[in-house]
């Protein structure tokens, strides 16, 4: 199962376009390079190859690919991942293969129907397009620095779609958060690139964000909206709704906890908090969560009486559970999020 996926480049009038790049893909094993292409050291080390688990086949099969720059006969990068078959054992098999694959499947799909979770479908382009068929999980994609930013991924989308169709795949997914951490051995440890650049590269192949997450997906059906430029707009995050609901309730929780500490402080059980100062720290924690920036959650001076924002937020939510659980202004989704935060236990500073 060897496929050549070309990237179209300008050519003389009347002649077919000459591909500058080609990708050799194979199931379960690394693809063989043509005789005129010399494999660099990192290819021979095979650390880029998706690990095959014969015990999990055919539920999970791996695929691997090498990107070749034809004019220079040089290996420009690689791609690898898994082909996942839906079924009663899908979650278990994915978890057995790797923790990362298991988490991705659980994050995206329901365990009962193996369909995209309802909260990710809501107000999205996906409908039921991700609910059936085999799934291609793109685990790693890396280009050598000399070949980045030259459209090596952009023009392969349609032929890649045809290849995956031949493999019985209906959709592909990837977690760009993990891709951002990959680094090719030949690049001397240089980072893959910024998250926006990675999203843009995958968007050029037809991938679109799934909800307000770092997951992206592509439907192989050419008539699906993910192939339309208009679907590239990022999902809207309800910042205004959060500001109107979470922040006032957070203020109520902080004020109730400060009053509680005043009462108990007289008996030496709890240190007293000033409501205004405590609210600033708690709001800083909420802002960090909304911004997907965890660093401020654990940023605190050693002599800070309120501790790191994550701990203060946890202490307030746990102690004032009755306040936020009766807050009618919170949506069920936000209430569920707060419940999960408090159920996780005290935050640990890493």
C-alpha positions as CSV (number, residue, x, y, z in Angstrom):
1,X,0.0,0.0,0.0
2,X,2.4,2.7,-1.3
3,X,1.1,6.0,-2.4
4,X,2.7,9.0,-4.0
5,X,1.1,12.4,-3.1
6,X,2.4,15.2,-5.2
7,X,2.4,19.0,-4.5
8,X,1.5,20.9,-7.7
9,X,4.0,23.5,-8.9
10,X,3.9,25.9,-11.9
11,X,4.7,24.3,-15.2
12,X,5.0,25.4,-18.8
13,X,1.7,25.9,-20.7
14,X,0.3,22.7,-22.2
15,X,2.3,20.4,-19.9
16,X,1.2,18.7,-16.7
17,X,2.5,20.3,-13.5
18,X,5.6,18.8,-12.0
19,X,5.4,18.0,-8.3
20,X,8.1,19.5,-6.1
21,X,7.2,17.2,-3.2
22,X,5.9,13.7,-2.9
23,X,4.8,11.7,0.2
24,X,5.3,8.0,0.4
25,X,2.7,6.4,2.7
26,X,2.5,2.8,3.9
27,X,0.4,0.9,6.4
28,X,2.0,-0.6,9.5
29,X,5.6,-0.3,8.2
30,X,7.8,2.5,7.1
31,X,7.6,3.3,3.3
32,X,10.6,2.4,1.1
33,X,12.5,5.2,-0.4
34,X,13.4,5.3,-4.1
35,X,17.0,4.3,-4.9
36,X,18.0,7.8,-5.9
37,X,16.8,9.3,-2.5
38,X,19.3,8.9,0.3
39,X,17.8,8.4,3.8
40,X,19.2,10.7,6.5
41,X,20.3,9.4,9.8
42,X,17.0,10.2,11.6
43,X,15.1,8.1,9.1
44,X,17.2,5.1,9.8
45,X,16.8,5.4,13.5
46,X,13.1,4.9,13.0
47,X,12.1,7.0,16.1
48,X,9.6,8.8,13.8
49,X,7.7,5.6,13.0
50,X,4.4,4.9,14.7
51,X,4.7,1.9,16.9
52,X,2.8,-1.1,15.6
53,X,0.8,-3.3,18.0
54,X,-0.2,-6.5,16.2
55,X,-2.5,-7.5,19.1
56,X,-4.7,-4.5,18.4
57,X,-5.1,-5.0,14.7
58,X,-7.4,-4.6,12.8
59,X,-9.0,-2.2,15.4
60,X,-5.9,0.0,15.2
61,X,-3.4,0.0,12.4
62,X,-0.5,2.5,12.0
63,X,0.6,4.4,9.0
64,X,3.8,6.2,8.2
65,X,4.9,8.5,5.5
66,X,8.1,10.3,4.3
67,X,8.0,13.6,2.5
68,X,10.5,13.8,-0.4
69,X,11.7,17.0,-2.1
70,X,12.0,15.8,-5.7
71,X,14.3,18.5,-7.2
72,X,17.0,17.8,-4.5
73,X,16.1,14.1,-3.9
74,X,16.1,14.9,-0.2
75,X,13.8,13.7,2.6
76,X,12.0,16.8,3.8
77,X,10.0,15.4,6.7
78,X,7.6,12.7,7.8
79,X,4.0,12.0,8.9
80,X,2.7,9.1,11.1
81,X,-0.4,8.1,12.9
82,X,-3.1,5.5,13.4
83,X,-6.2,4.2,11.6
84,X,-8.9,3.6,14.2
85,X,-11.9,1.4,13.5
86,X,-15.1,2.2,15.4
87,X,-16.7,-0.5,17.5
88,X,-17.5,-1.6,21.1
89,X,-13.8,-1.9,21.9
90,X,-12.7,1.3,20.3
91,X,-12.0,3.2,23.6
92,X,-10.3,0.2,25.2
93,X,-8.1,-0.5,22.2
94,X,-7.1,3.2,21.9
95,X,-6.2,3.4,25.6
96,X,-4.2,0.1,25.3
97,X,-2.3,1.6,22.4
98,X,-1.3,4.8,24.1
99,X,-2.5,7.2,26.8
100,X,-2.5,10.0,24.3
101,X,-4.7,8.2,21.7
102,X,-7.1,7.1,24.5
103,X,-7.5,10.6,25.8
104,X,-8.1,12.0,22.3
105,X,-10.9,9.4,21.6
106,X,-12.5,10.1,25.0
107,X,-12.3,13.9,24.5
108,X,-13.9,13.8,21.1
109,X,-16.3,10.9,21.0
110,X,-19.0,9.5,23.2
111,X,-18.4,6.0,24.6
112,X,-21.8,4.7,23.8
113,X,-22.3,5.6,20.2
114,X,-18.7,6.5,19.2
115,X,-20.0,9.8,17.8
116,X,-18.7,13.3,18.2
117,X,-19.7,14.6,21.6
118,X,-22.9,16.8,21.5
119,X,-21.2,19.8,23.0
120,X,-18.7,19.8,20.2
121,X,-21.4,19.6,17.5
122,X,-23.3,22.5,18.8
123,X,-23.2,25.5,16.5
124,X,-20.5,23.9,14.4
125,X,-20.0,22.7,10.8
126,X,-19.7,19.0,11.7
127,X,-23.2,17.7,12.1
128,X,-22.9,13.9,11.9
129,X,-20.0,13.9,9.5
130,X,-17.5,12.7,12.2
131,X,-19.9,10.0,13.6
132,X,-19.2,7.1,11.3
133,X,-16.4,5.3,9.4
134,X,-12.8,4.7,10.1
135,X,-10.8,7.5,11.7
136,X,-7.3,8.6,10.6
137,X,-5.4,10.1,13.6
138,X,-2.5,12.2,12.5
139,X,-0.1,11.8,15.4
140,X,3.1,13.4,14.1
141,X,3.9,15.7,11.2
142,X,7.3,17.4,10.9
143,X,9.1,19.2,8.1
144,X,12.8,20.0,8.1
145,X,13.3,23.7,8.7
146,X,14.7,24.2,5.1
147,X,11.3,23.1,3.7
148,X,8.9,24.9,6.0
149,X,6.7,27.7,4.8
150,X,6.9,26.5,1.2
151,X,3.4,25.0,0.8
152,X,4.6,21.4,1.1
153,X,1.3,20.5,2.9
154,X,-1.1,22.9,1.2
155,X,-1.6,21.2,-2.1
156,X,-1.6,17.5,-1.1
157,X,-5.0,17.7,0.6
158,X,-7.1,16.3,-2.3
159,X,-4.8,13.4,-3.1
160,X,-4.4,12.7,0.6
161,X,-8.1,12.5,0.8
162,X,-8.2,10.0,-2.1
163,X,-5.6,7.9,-0.4
164,X,-7.4,7.8,2.9
165,X,-10.6,7.0,1.0
166,X,-8.8,3.9,-0.4
167,X,-8.0,2.9,3.1
168,X,-11.7,3.1,4.2
169,X,-11.3,6.3,6.1
170,X,-14.1,8.9,6.3
171,X,-12.5,11.5,8.5
172,X,-9.1,12.5,10.0
173,X,-8.3,14.2,13.3
174,X,-5.2,15.6,15.0
175,X,-4.3,17.3,18.2
176,X,-2.2,20.3,17.3
177,X,-1.2,20.8,20.9
178,X,0.9,17.6,20.7
179,X,2.1,18.4,17.2
180,X,3.5,21.7,18.5
181,X,5.9,19.7,20.8
182,X,7.3,17.5,18.0
183,X,10.8,18.2,16.7
184,X,12.6,16.4,13.9
185,X,16.0,15.0,14.7
186,X,17.7,16.6,11.8
187,X,16.6,20.1,12.9
188,X,18.9,20.1,15.9
189,X,16.1,20.3,18.4
190,X,14.5,23.4,16.8
191,X,10.8,23.7,17.7
192,X,8.2,22.8,15.1
193,X,6.7,26.2,15.2
194,X,4.0,28.3,16.8
195,X,0.5,27.0,17.3
196,X,-1.1,29.5,14.9
197,X,1.3,28.4,12.2
198,X,0.5,24.8,12.7
199,X,-3.2,25.5,12.7
200,X,-2.8,27.4,9.5
201,X,-0.8,24.6,7.9
202,X,-3.4,22.0,8.7
203,X,-6.2,24.4,7.7
204,X,-4.7,24.6,4.3
205,X,-5.2,20.8,4.1
206,X,-8.8,21.0,4.9
207,X,-8.6,20.6,8.7
208,X,-10.8,22.7,10.9
209,X,-10.9,23.3,14.6
210,X,-13.3,21.2,16.6
211,X,-15.1,23.5,19.1
212,X,-13.0,25.6,21.4
213,X,-10.2,23.0,21.6
214,X,-6.8,22.3,20.1
215,X,-8.3,19.4,18.1
216,X,-8.7,19.7,14.4
217,X,-10.6,17.5,12.0
218,X,-11.1,16.9,8.3
219,X,-14.0,15.2,6.5
220,X,-13.0,13.3,3.3
221,X,-16.3,14.1,1.6
222,X,-15.5,17.0,-0.8
223,X,-18.9,18.4,-0.4
224,X,-18.5,19.0,3.4
225,X,-18.2,22.6,4.6
226,X,-14.7,22.0,5.9
227,X,-13.5,22.3,2.3
228,X,-15.0,25.8,2.0
229,X,-12.8,28.8,2.9
230,X,-15.7,30.3,4.9
231,X,-15.4,27.6,7.5
232,X,-11.9,28.7,8.4
233,X,-13.1,31.3,10.9
234,X,-12.2,30.4,14.5
235,X,-15.0,29.3,16.8
236,X,-16.6,32.1,18.8
237,X,-15.9,31.9,22.5
238,X,-18.7,33.3,24.8
239,X,-16.5,35.8,26.6
240,X,-19.4,38.1,27.1
241,X,-21.6,35.3,28.6
242,X,-18.7,34.3,30.9
243,X,-18.3,37.9,32.0
244,X,-22.0,38.2,32.8
245,X,-22.3,34.9,34.6
246,X,-19.1,33.6,36.1
247,X,-17.6,36.9,37.3
248,X,-20.6,38.0,39.4
249,X,-20.9,34.6,40.9
250,X,-17.2,34.5,41.6
251,X,-17.6,37.8,43.5
252,X,-20.4,36.3,45.6
253,X,-18.3,33.2,46.4
254,X,-15.2,35.3,47.4
255,X,-17.3,37.7,49.6
256,X,-19.0,34.7,51.3
257,X,-15.6,33.0,51.9
258,X,-14.0,36.2,53.2
259,X,-16.9,36.7,55.7
260,X,-16.5,33.0,56.7
261,X,-12.8,33.6,57.4
262,X,-13.6,36.7,59.4
263,X,-15.9,34.6,61.6
264,X,-13.6,31.7,61.9
265,X,-10.5,33.9,62.2
266,X,-11.6,35.1,65.6
267,X,-11.0,31.6,66.8
268,X,-7.7,31.3,64.9
269,X,-8.9,28.7,62.5
270,X,-8.4,30.5,59.2
271,X,-6.4,33.5,58.1
272,X,-8.5,36.6,57.2
273,X,-8.8,37.7,53.6
274,X,-9.6,41.2,52.3
275,X,-12.5,40.8,49.7
276,X,-11.1,43.2,47.1
277,X,-7.6,41.6,47.1
278,X,-8.9,38.1,47.2
279,X,-11.2,38.8,44.2
280,X,-8.3,40.1,42.2
281,X,-6.4,36.9,42.7
282,X,-9.4,34.7,42.0
283,X,-10.3,36.7,38.8
284,X,-6.7,36.3,37.7
285,X,-7.2,32.5,37.9
286,X,-10.4,32.6,35.9
287,X,-8.8,34.8,33.2
288,X,-5.9,32.3,32.9
289,X,-8.4,29.5,32.3
290,X,-10.2,31.4,29.7
291,X,-7.0,32.4,27.9
292,X,-5.7,28.8,27.9
293,X,-2.6,30.1,29.6
294,X,-1.9,28.0,32.8
295,X,1.2,29.9,33.9
296,X,-0.6,32.6,35.8
297,X,-2.6,30.0,37.7
298,X,0.6,29.0,39.5
299,X,2.3,32.4,39.7
300,X,2.5,33.6,43.3
301,X,5.1,35.1,45.6
302,X,6.2,33.0,48.5
303,X,4.9,35.6,51.0
304,X,1.6,36.0,49.2
305,X,-1.1,35.5,51.8
306,X,-3.5,34.2,49.2
307,X,-1.2,31.7,47.7
308,X,-1.2,31.0,44.0
309,X,-4.4,31.9,42.1
310,X,-5.2,28.2,41.4
311,X,-5.2,27.3,45.1
312,X,-7.2,30.4,46.0
313,X,-9.8,29.6,43.3
314,X,-10.0,26.0,44.5
315,X,-10.4,27.0,48.2
316,X,-13.1,29.4,47.3
317,X,-15.1,27.0,45.1
318,X,-14.8,24.1,47.6
319,X,-15.7,26.2,50.6
320,X,-18.6,28.0,48.9
321,X,-20.1,25.1,47.0
322,X,-23.6,26.0,48.2
323,X,-23.2,29.5,46.7
324,X,-22.3,28.5,43.2
325,X,-24.5,25.4,43.1
326,X,-27.5,27.5,43.7
327,X,-26.4,30.2,41.2
328,X,-29.2,30.2,38.7
329,X,-27.2,32.5,36.4
330,X,-24.8,29.7,35.5
331,X,-25.4,27.5,32.5
332,X,-25.3,23.7,33.1
333,X,-22.0,23.5,31.2
334,X,-20.3,26.0,33.4
335,X,-21.7,24.3,36.6
336,X,-20.3,21.0,35.3
337,X,-16.9,22.6,34.7
338,X,-16.8,24.0,38.2
339,X,-17.8,20.7,39.7
340,X,-15.0,19.0,37.8
341,X,-12.5,21.6,39.0
342,X,-13.4,21.1,42.6
343,X,-13.5,17.3,42.2
344,X,-9.9,17.2,41.0
345,X,-8.6,18.2,44.4
346,X,-6.1,20.8,45.5
347,X,-3.8,22.0,42.7
348,X,-0.2,21.0,42.9
349,X,2.5,23.5,41.9
350,X,4.8,21.9,39.4
